[in-house]
Amino acid sequence: MIGKLRGKVDAIGESHLIVDVNGVGYEVQASARLLRTLKMGDEVSLTIDTHVREDAIRLFGFASEVERSWFRTLQGVQGVGSKVALGVLGVLAPQDIANAVALGQWQAVEQAPGVGRKLAQRITAELKDKAPGLPVMVPGSGGEPSASAPIMGNAAAEAISALSNLGYQPAQASAAVSAAMKELGTDAETAALIRGGLKELAR
């Protein structure tokens, strides 16, 4: 199984790219969000999820391990295949998906191609208990999960919601609350996390 590829971008298609690794071109399916960040000749290092079928071997590429984790987790929901999972990752960053699931914001998931209201509601409902087990993104992590990042709980979700209601972007609010949790501890109450989050956002 291929778990990682490092090479040069040789071609970019609507839903895939070709990665040239020492003269061998690998066709890798990728999200629209990832493809928009690439250009011909770029050096890339992609985390790969390999799907083997009787008639084909398909490679799915991601900028980080946390993206691949979400790709796999999303496919655990009935009605979500690889195409829909990539579609969700194409419109939402991993942290935004985590926020949407934690806060039940199915409308954000509904923006993905091929996802209707019922499927978006099913995704946020079914993954609510699974999402806290996935890595939490923190500022400056470069897209990689941080070993010291706290796990989001109910108090954190409420604090993120409160900051979002104040006009901050969900990703900003989540990063601020995550930083506050590292300082205050995972047992911190909602009010304390809101104050800590506002302090982080003011820096």
N, C-alpha and C positions, 0 to 999 in steps of 0.2 A: 504494500500500500504506500502511496505517496502522501507524506504528511506536510511537506514544505518544498517550495520551489524558489530558487534565487536565480535571477537572470535579467535579460533586457527585454523590454516591451518591443515586440516585433510587429504587432498589428493590434488594432483596437476595433472591435465590432460593436453592434448595438447591445449585445448582452454577453460578450466574451472578449478575451484578449489572447494573443499568442505570446507566450514567454519563451524566449530563446535561451536555452541552457546549454552552453558549450556546443552550439550548432544544431541542437535538437529542439524543435518547436513544440511546445505543449499548449493545447487549446484549453483555456480555463474559463469556466462560466463565472461571472462576477456581477455584483450589484451595480445598478446605475450610479449610485453614489460613489462607489470606488472607481468606476471607469472614468467618471468626470475629473478625477484627480490625477489621471495618468496621461502621458503623452509618449509619442514614439521615441524609442531610444532610452527611456527611463530605466534605471536600475531598480528592480523591485524584489522584495522578499515577501512571499505570500504563504500564509498558513492554508493548507489544502485539506479538503474533505473529499475523499475518493468514493464514488458510487460505482459498484461493479454489477452489471447486469449480463444476461446471456448474450445480448447483441451489442453491448457497448460498455465502455468505461468512461465515466464522466468525472471531470475534475472541477471542483468549486473552490474559488480562491477568496481569501479574506485578508484584510490588513492586520488583523490581530486574532489572538486566541479567543477573546471574549466574543468577537463577531461570529466565529465558528460555533461557539457554545450556543449562541442565540439561534443560529441557523438550525442546529440539531434540535434544540428545545422546541422551536416553533413547529417543526415537523411532527412533534408528538401530539399535536392537536388534530383532531379529525377534520379532514377537508383541506389541510395544509400540506402541500408537497414542496419539492425543492424550488419550483418556479415561484410559488406564492411567498415562500420564506425569503427568497432573494428579493422579491418585490417589496416586502416589508423593510428589509435592510437597505433597500434602495431609497426609501423616503425617510427613514428614521435611523438615527445613530443608535448604537447599543444602549447608551444611557437613556435616550428618549423612549426606547421601547420599555426599559425597566420602569421609568416613570409612569408611562401609560398603563402598564400592568399593575403597578403598585397603587395607582390612584383610580383605576377603573376607567381611564379615558379612552374608550374604544373608538371615539371619533378620530383620534390621531392615527390609529391602526387602519381605519377605514380608508385613509388616503392612499394606501398601497394599491397598485393595479391588481385586479382580480380578487379584491377583498370587499365584500359587501357588508352591510350592517350586521347581519346575523353572525357571519364568520368573525368579524372584528370583536363582537361581544363575546363570542365563544373563546377567542384567543385570550382576551384579558381576564375572563372568568377562570378558565382552566389553568392558566399559568400563574395566577396570583399566589398560589402556595409554593410554586417552584422558583419563581423569580428571586426571592431573597437568598437562595442558595448560590446564585451566580455572582461573579465578581462585581464589585462596585467601582466605577471609574472615578478617579480623582484628578484634579488639575495637575498638569505636568507629567502625567504618566505615559504620554506618547501613544495612547491607545491600548496600552497593556494594563491588565488588572494589577492592582497593588496588593501585595501580601498583607500589608498593614491596614488596608482599607476596611472600615467597619461595615457590617451588614445592615442594610436598611430594615427597620421595623415599622410598627404602626406610628410611633411618635415621629419618626423621620418622615414618613409619608405625609402625615398631617402638616409637618413643618414645611415640606416642599410645596404642598398645596397652598398653604398660607402665603408663602413668598411668591408663588405664581400668581395668586390673586392680587398681589401688590404690584404686578406688572413685570416681574422678572421672567426671563425665559426658563422653561423647565430644566434645561441642561445646566443653566447658571445656578438655579435654585438647588438642584440636586448636588452639584459640586460644592456649593457653600455649606449645605447641611452635612455632607460627608466630612468636610474639613472640621466643622463644629463638633461632630461626633468623635473625631479622633482626639480632640482637645478635651471634651466634656465627658466622654465615655459613652458606651452603648446604652446605659441605663438612664441617660438624660431625658428629662421630660420635654414635651412639645414646646412649651413656652421658652425654655432655656435654649433649645435648638433653633428656634426662630430668632432669638436675640443673637446667638452665636453666628447664625447664618447671615443676618444683617450686618454684623461686624465684619465678616469675611467679604461680603459684597461691597462694603464701603472702602476696602483697602485699595 
